[in-house]
Amino acid sequence: MTADRRTAQHAPHKPTGGSHRSRSRRTRPVLAAAVATALAAGIAATTASGLPGTQDAPGASAAPAAGPARADEAADGFASVDALGQDGTYGGRGGATVTVRTLADLEKYATATQPYVIVVAGAITMDPKGREIKVASHKTIIGSGTSGHIVGGGFFLGQGVHNVIIRNLTIRDSYAGTWNDKDHDWDAIQMDGAHHVWIDHNDLRNMADGLIDSRKDTTYLTVSWNRLQHDNKAFGIGWTENTTADITIHHNWFHETEQRNPSTDNVAHAHLYNNYLQDDPGTAITAAYGNYARGHTNMLLENSYFDGLNNPVTRDSTATLVQRGSVFAGTSGRNESGGGASFDPRGFYAYTLDRAADVPALVKAGAGPRAAIGTTATATAAAAKTLTVAKDGSGQYRSVQAAVNAVPAGNTARTVIAIAPGTYRELVKIPSTKQNVTLQGTGPSRKSTVIVYDNASGTQKPDGSGTYGTGGSATVAAEADGFQARNLTLANDFDEAAHQGMNGQQAVALRTAADKVFLDSIITEGDQDTLLLDTAAKDRLGRVYMRNSYVVGNVDFIFGRASAVIDASVITLKKRWDGSSAGYITAPSTAAGRKGFLINDSTVNGDVSAATFYLGRPWHAGGDATLDPMTTVRDSTLSAAVRPAPWTDMSGFSWKDDRFAEYRNDGPGAGKAGSDRPQLSDAAAAGQEVADWLGDWTPSAS
């Protein structure tokens, strides 16, 4: 960044809490289809509160074992709502990752008091048959690719158990020979009074009783992208006289299940959308009914697809059931709605509906366990060209730049540069003629592959032609549209303390000057000017989407004129070279009429003093008064380091003349609306969602 904003002004919280119902972590509406597509391809796609796993944070030690990338994700729907003392649902994230292959190990870790990410790496048979492991709070139980099977039993979540994720498993075959079995209560997953549970991308089938039982006021439950098949009782909800539970059920495939599809009894808010219910003709199994609102349930049913079912939608006279947009193909019998007005799920969480006509293909392709992240990354890139880099010579190239040089000019197909673990001390530039390049680390975490250099703005060029300048100091410079970076660290380790006499200590880790840039599960680390998100020219659009990532720095360390979203990520504040705490997170230089920076569903933290960091200030680059800098920080958690008046002026330009605002932030650094702390209205916030930044572009991993 230019010298007009060189100096960090050292200057010397009002706690707010997330409220039940009024605020929840918001999913990214525009990305619902992308999430579905990505998961269908086996690519991680963070939802809702999906902050990166802390074990991969800068400075953290590695976990005992590396789990699937999807273990870092957190829930959507009602499981994402902050309530009952629990901030969304993220399972064992932050605990150790363990891989289990035996019943003894699975039970040991699932019942432990500590948080764990438990990776099931084979078929585990329950002994005796019908055994249900009593899962404790703060657990993620996730299959390794498609190999994780639980055979002959399942899981039980008792009263008060919370923050549990069960994903990517096949749970099967406790069937005891009686179709409508009333003697063996051997479910795949049973919950009695649990809360904040996410059941996602599982294959549940052929059990003695139900596939899923949600009982006794279990609440803040999301059930998504599962296959429920070949069973008498698919999904029962109720067993209570209370009407307090909140449940989201979406993108599930109910196939050849006779009843409870689901049966929903006494649920305060039941949101069912984009499910596919299919009953094949001429088989031994005939569905008795589809979605059933019982008791005093309030059910909203949207854009689902009912194929060949008897009685596709039914309700008790005491229940409320509102239908919108579903497709009924070859159905017969009861198809009901009524009982009063329903509720608006967007009062609890954000979501986007897929078209009902698309649901069969979408859900059949995407539901159930997904392949392992390592193998699917290769599979996803199969249609693309892959170049390999390894320092030890085992790849095609020893340096990243050498691989970039091998990409032909005018490249149109995706080229993935797969970089083996190691530290690559080099400068990397992707010129504008080499579009659709992906830099992808192949190690188990973002920290395994590191590209780092130490140029600063004031560093002299080797040829004596002058200094690099801020933009030229970048360790990695991406000037080509369609650039992606994934699963690696990009750093600038310029030593400010050793160069206090240098004029120009800005030191960029990553500079982008392109459109449709996707930064996925990376770390960008530096001090001043870490991440420069720019455009190819002032009149050019430059969209950037960063998710599941870390940005580390202290002064103006997210800056530039791009229309950029930082989503479900961690912004880590860092002390200055002399140990002091003072700084600025953003310095947008947005062109008038364009979107600037959107920080969404993220966390601001760091080992710095309270009330020492601004959220941002307006960078009118070169004194350009026509610019209209913009930063919005919304639905994020702010540490006490954020100043009570979080915006400030810069180089004679007042922040109040530009576009700086917050919406629904929480944490000790959040605060109430005031003249020094503008907050968006609900109406204004509706126009500042992720979708509004990305427009017609849906980022997808490749």
N, C-alpha and C positions, 0 to 999 in steps of 0.2 A: 504494500500500500504506500501511497506517496507520502512525502515527508510532512505534508500539512496536517497529518494526524499521527505523527510519530510519538508524541509524548503521552504517557499514561498519567492522568491526573490523580495523584494519591490524595484521597479524601477520607476525613474520618471514615420491627418485624412483628409484623403482627401475625400471630398464628391463626390459620384457618383450617378447619377440618373438612374432609369430604363428607357430604351429607347423604343420608339414606334417600335414595330415589332422585333427589334433585340434581345430583351429579354422579356420573360414572365415567370410567374410561371409555372413550368413544372409539368404535371401530372406524376404519377408513372406508367410507361408503363407496368411493369409486373403485376400490380394489377388491370388492367382493368377488367379482368374476375372476379377477386375476389370482386371488387366493385359491379359488376353486381349481382353476387351471393349473396353478403351480403345484398344488398338493396332488392333483391327479397325475402330474408328472414326477412326483416325488421330491419336489423342491420346497424347502422351508419357506413359509410365508407367515410372518408374525401377525397376530390379530390382537385387537383390543388393547390390553395393557402390556403388550409384548415387549418389554424391555429386554436388552441382552442379558444373558446369564452372567452373574457377577464373577464366576470363576474365570471368565475370559476377560475381565476388566484389566485395563492397564495397571500394572503393578501387583496384580493378584497372582497367587500361585496356582498352578494347574491342579485340576481335580485328579483323584486317583485313576479314573478311567475316563476316556472321552466318549460322551454319549452322542446320540443322533442330534443333528442341528435342531430338529423340531422339539427337543426337550427344553429349549430356551423359550418356547412360545407360551403365551398366556391366552385365556379364554375370551370369547365374545359372548354376546347375549346376556342373559341375566347373571351368568357366572362371572361377568366382568364388573358387576355393580359393587360399589363400595358399601358394605353394610355389615351389621353384626360384628363390628370390630375387625373385619377382614377387608383388605384393599384388593378387590378382584380375586382372580384365581390364577395362580402361577405354579402351584405344586411344589416340587422339591427344589426349584431353582435357587441357587445359592448354596445348596448342600453338596455333599460329595456325590459323584456319579459312580455307580457300581454296576457291574454286569453279572447277571445271575443265569445259571443253567440248571439249578437244582431246586426242588421244593423247599429244602431247608434254608437255602440262602434267600429265596424269594420271601419266605415268611419272616426270616430274621430282619430283613431290611424294611419290609412293608409294615411291620408292627412296631418298629423302633420309634423312639420319641424324637429323634433328630430328623431334619429334612434330608431326603435322598431323591436323586434321580436314579430310578431302577430300570436298567435296560435288560429286557428279557431276550436272550440270544439263542433260544431253542424251544423245543416242546417240553413243557413241564406237566407231568401227570399228577393229579391230586390223589392223595392217599390218606384216608379212604375216599372212595368215590363220593362226590357231593360236597366235599370239604370247601368251605368258603373262608379265605384268609381275611382276618380282621385288620383292615388297613387303618393306620393311624394318620393323623393330620400331617400336612406339608409333605406330600409324596407325589412324585410323577412316576407312573409305571408305564413304560413305553416299549413296544416291540422293536427289535433291531431288524429293520427292513420288514420283510414278510415272514421272518423265521420265528417270531415270538408267539407261541401257542400256549394256552392254558387248557388242559384237557381233563374233562370229568369233574369240573368244579369251577369256582369263581372267587369273587371278592365281596366282602361285607363291610359297609361303612356305618358305624353305629351312631348313637346319639351324640351330637356335638362335634363329630369328626368333620373337619373342614379343610379347604385348600388342597384338594386331591384332583389329579389329572390321570385319566386312564386312556391311553392312546395307542393306536397302531398294533393292537393285539387281535389274535383270533382266539375267542373263548368258546369252547365247543364240547359237545358229546358227554353231558351228564344224563342223557335220556336213559330212563330205566325200564322202557318197554311198554309204558302206559301213556296213551296220547294225552288224555285230560287227567294228568297225574295229580292226585290230591294227597298223596302220601309222602312225596319227596319234594321238599322246598329247596331245590337245588338250582338256584338262579345263576346266571352269568355275573350280574352285578346287582346287589341288593343294598338299598340305602334306607336306614331307619333314623330319621331326625338329623341327617347330615346337612351341611350347607357349603356352598361354594365348591361345586364339583363340575368337572368338565369331562364328558365321555365323548371321544372324538376319533373317527377313522378306525373303528374296530369292525371285526366280522364276528357276529354273535349268532350262534345257531345250535339247534338240536340239543336243547337242554331239557331236564326233567320237569321244570316248572316254567318260570318266566325267563325271558332274556334280560330285561331290566325291570326291577321293581323299585319305584321311588315312593317311599312310605313315610307315614308318621311325621308330616310337615317338613320333609326334606325340601330345601329351598335354595334359591340362587344356583340353579342347575341348568347347564346347557348340554344338550345332546345333539351332536352334529356329525354329518358325513359318515354314518355307520351303516353297515348292512345288517339288517335283522331278518333272518330267514329261516325257513323250515322249522317252525315251532308252533305250538298251540297258542301260547300266550306271549305276545311280543313285548309289550311295554305297559305295565300297570302303574297308575299313579293314584295315591290316595291313602286309604286305611286310616282315616282321621275324620273327626267331626269339625275340625277347624278349617278355615278358609284363609290361609296365610301364605301359601307357597307361591313362588314366582319361578317359572320354568320356560326356557326357550328350546324349541325342537326344530331343527332345520337341516335340509339337504340329507335326509336319511332315506334309505331304500328298504321299505317294508315289502318283503317278497315271500309269498307262500306262507303267510302267518294267519292263523284262523281268527284270533280275537286279540283285544287290547292293542290297537294299532294307531295311537295308544288309546287306552281308556283313562280319562282324566277326571278325577273325582275331587271336588272341593279344592280347587286351585284358584288363588286370587287373580293371577295373571298367567295365562297359558298362551304363548305366542308360537304358533306352528306355521312355518312357511317353507316353500320350495322342497317339500317332501315328495317322494315318489312311492305310491302304494300300488302294488301290482299283484294280481291274482291270476295265475295261469289257468286257462281253461283245460278241462279234461284230466286234471290230476286228482290225487287222493285228498288234497287239502283245498278247502273252500273257505274263503274269508266270510265270517259271519257279519262283520261290520268294519268300517274304517275308523276315522276319527270320531271319538265319542266324548261329548261334554256332559259330565254327570254332576249330580248334587248342585252345589252353588258355584260351580266353575264359571269363570269369565274367560272365554276363549276367543282369540282372534286367529283366523285361518286365512292364509294368503298364498296365492300363486303356487299351489300344489297340483299334483297330477294324479288322478285316480283312474286306474286302468283295470277294468273288468271286475270291480268289486260290487258285492251286494251291500246295500245300506252304507254308502260311502261316508256320509256325514250325519250323525245323529246327536240329539241332545235331550236331556231330561227337561221337563217343564220348568224346573227351578233354575236351570242354567242359562247363561248368556252365551250366544255363539254368533259371531259376525263373520261372514265369508266375503272374500274379495278375490276375484281373478283366477280361480282355479279351473282346471280342465277336467272334464268327466268323460271318459271314453269307454263305452260298453258297460256302463254301470246300471244298476237297477235298485229299486227299493228306496229307502229313506235318504233324503238329501235335504237337510234342515238348517235353518238359522233362525235367529230371533231371541227374544228374552230381554231386549234392552240394548243400550249403547255399550260398545266395547271400550278399550283403552288404547292409548297411543304408545306403542313401544319406544318411540323416539324420546319420550319423556324419561326413559331409563337408559337407553343406549342407541347408538346409530347402527343402521344396517341398510343394505341395498337388496332389493328383490331381483332375482333372475326371472325372465319371462317363463310363465308356466309351460308354454310349448317346448321350451328348451330343457325342462327339468329331467325327462327320462334319460336323454343322452348325457347330460351333465352329471347327474347323480350316478348313473351306471358306470361312467368312466372314473368318477372321483371318489365314490364311497368305499370304505374299507381300508385295510392296511396298505401303506405305500412302501415302495422299495427303499432300501437304505440310501441315505443321502449321498454317500460316496459313489455308489454305482449309478444312481440316477443322474448325478451331475455329468457323468460320462455319457449316459444314455441321452440326456437332453442335448448334449453337445454333439451327438452323433451326426446330425445333419450339418453341423458346422465343421470347419477345419480347426484342428487342435495342434498347437505348437507347444513343445515341452521345454522347460527351463530347469536346470539343476546345476548348482555350483560344482558338484563333483564330476561333471561330465557325463552323467547317466542320461541326461536329456538331449534334445536336439541342439540346445544352445546353453551356454554357461552364463549369459547375462540376459536380463529382461529386454534391454534395448536392442540386443542382437535379434531377438525374436520379433520385436516390433518392426525392425528394419526389413524382416523377411515378409511382412504383410504387403501385398501389392498395392500400389496406389490405385484409387478408384474401387477399392474393396467394397462389395455390396453384401456378401454373405457374412454371417457371424464368424469371427475368428477368436477362439479361446486360447489364451496363453496360460497354460497350466504351470504354475511355479512351485517347485518342490520346497519343502521347509528349509529355512536358512535365512541369513542376513545378507542382503544384496546392497552393498554400498555403491550406489551408482545414481546417475541422473537418467530419468526416463521421459521421453517426449513422444506423444502420439500425435502426429501432424494432422491437419484437417483433411488431408486426402485419404486417410486410413480409417474409414468409418467402421463402426460395429466391431470394435475390439473389446474383449473382456480380459482383464487381468485377474486371475483366480488362483489363490493359494490352495494347495492340495493337502495341507496339514490338518491336524485335528481341531485347531482353533485359529482365531484371528491373529494370535501372537506367534504362530509357528513360522509364518512367512513375513519377513520385514524388508521393505525397501526404504532406505534411509540415506540422507546426505546432509551436509551442513553449510550450504551456501546461505548468505543473507543478502539483503538489498545492497549493502555497502561492500560486499566481497568483490575484489578485483577479478576480472576475467583473466584466464591464463594468457590470452593473446595481447593483453595490455590495452584493449579497446575501451576500457571503462569498467564500471561496476554492473552487476547483474540487474539491479532494480528489484522492486518487490516481486512483480510477476515472474521475472527471470530467475528468482531464487528457488523456485519450486523444485522439490525433489521429483515429483511426478507432475507433468503437464499434459492434460488431455484436451486437445483442440478439435477432435473429430466427433461428429454427432454419433449417438448410439453407444458411447463409451460406457463400459460397466467395470466395476471393481468389486471383488467378493472375497471374503474370508482371508484377509491379510491386513497388515499394518503398513501405513504410509507415514513416514516421520521426517521431521527436520530437527536434527540435534545440534544446531548452532549454539555455541556456548556464549551467552550474553555476558556472563561474568568475566570471561577472558578477553572480551572485546569492547570494553566500556569506552574506549577512545574512538570506536568506529561510528561514523555517521551513517545510519541506516541499518538498524538491527532487526528489521522485519524479516522473517524467515518462514517461507511457505512450505508446508508439507505436500499439499495437493492443490493444483490450480486446474479448474475446468473452464473452458471457454467454448461451449458447445451446447447443443440441444439434445434432449432425451438422454440425460446422463443418469445412470442408476448405480447408486453406491449401497451395497447390500452386505451387511455383517462385516464391516471394516472398522479399523481404528485409525484416526488421523490425529497425530500427536505433534505438538510444538509448543512455542511460547506465544510471541506476538505474530498474528496473521497466519495461523495454522492452515485454515481452509479458505481458499479464494474461489468463490463460486461466481463465475463471470459469464459474459456472453462474447460471441465472436466480434460484435460491434454494438455500438449503443442502440442502433435501430434493429438489432437482431434478437429474436426470442431465444432464451437459453433456459430450458427447464431441467431441474435437477430433483431427483427423489432419493433421499437417503433414509434407510430404515435399519433397525436392529444394530446400531453402530455406536461408536464412541467418538466424541470430538474433545480434545484436550488442549487447553491453552489459557492465556491470561489477558491479552490485550487485543480487542477487535478480531478475535480469532475465528469468527465466521463473518466473512465480508464479501462485498462484490455486488454486481447488478443482476445476477440471475434471478429467475423466479424459482425459488428453491423450497422444498419441503424437507424438514428434518423430523422424522416420524418414529415413534416407539424407540427412542434412542436415549443415550446418556451424554450430557454435556458436563464435562469434568473441569472444574475451576482449579487453577494451578497457581502457586505462589510465584512472585517475581524472583529474579536472580538473587536479590539481596534478602530473601525470606519474608518480604512484606506482602500483604494481601491488598490488592487493588486492581481493578480491571473492568473490562467491557466485553460482553459476549458477542454482540452483533454490531456491525457497521455496514448497513445496507447502502448502496448507491443506486437505487432503483430508478429506472427511467419513468417519466410521467406516463400514466395510463397502463402501467404493467404491475403485476404482482411482485412483491419483494420476497421476504423470508417468512415462512410459516413454521413455527416450532410446535409440534402437535404430539400429545400423548407421550411426553418425554419427561426426563428427570434432570434437574440441575443440581449437582452436588460437588464435593471436593473438600480437601483439607485446607481450608482458608478461614480467615476470621469472618465473624458475622458482619453483615451490612457493609460489605466492601466492594461488591461487584454490581455494575449496572447491567440490565438486560440489553441495552444498546444505545447507540447514538447515530445521528445522521451523517453519513459521509457524502458530501457534495464534492466528488473527485475533481480536482483542479479548480475548485471554486465555482462549479457549474450550478447556477441557481435554477436551471430548468429541471433538475432532477427532483424526484419526489420519494425519498427513501421510505421503506416500509418494513416493519417487523411486527408480526402478531405471534404472541405466545399464548397457547390455549390448552386446556385440559391437561396440564402438566404439573408436576410436583417440584416446587422451588425450595431449596434449602435456605437456611438463615443467612447465607452469604449474600443473598439478593437484597439490595438497598430498598428501604420503604418507598422512596421515590426512584423508581428503577430506570428512568430514562434521563438523558442529559444532552446538553448542546455539544456542538463540535465545530471548531474553526469558524466561529461567528454565525453559524446556522443553528436556529432554535429547533429542537425536536418537536415543539408544539406546532410548527408550521408544516410538519411532515406527517407520516402515518405510523404511529406506534400505539399498540393497544394489547390488552390481555382479555382472556375469557375463561372463567371457571377453573383457574389454577388453584392448587392447594399446597399445603406444606407450610413450614414456619416462615418462608420468604414471600408467601402470598399476602395480599392485602385487599382492603376494600376500595371501591371506586372513589376517586377524588380528582381534583384538578391536576395533581401530579401523578395520577395513576388511572388513566382512562381504561374503562372496561367496555367491551362490545355489548350491545343489546342482543337479545336472542335473535332478533330479526337480522341484525348485521352479521352475527356469527354464522347464520345459515348460509351467507354468501362468502364465508371464509373457511370452507372445508377443503380437504385435500383435493377433492375433485375439481374445485374451482381453480386450483393452481395447475393441475395437470392437463385439463381440457380434454382433447381427443386422444391423449396418450395414456395407455395403461401399461405401466412398467411390468415386465416379466423377466424372470431369470433365464439366462441362456448362456 
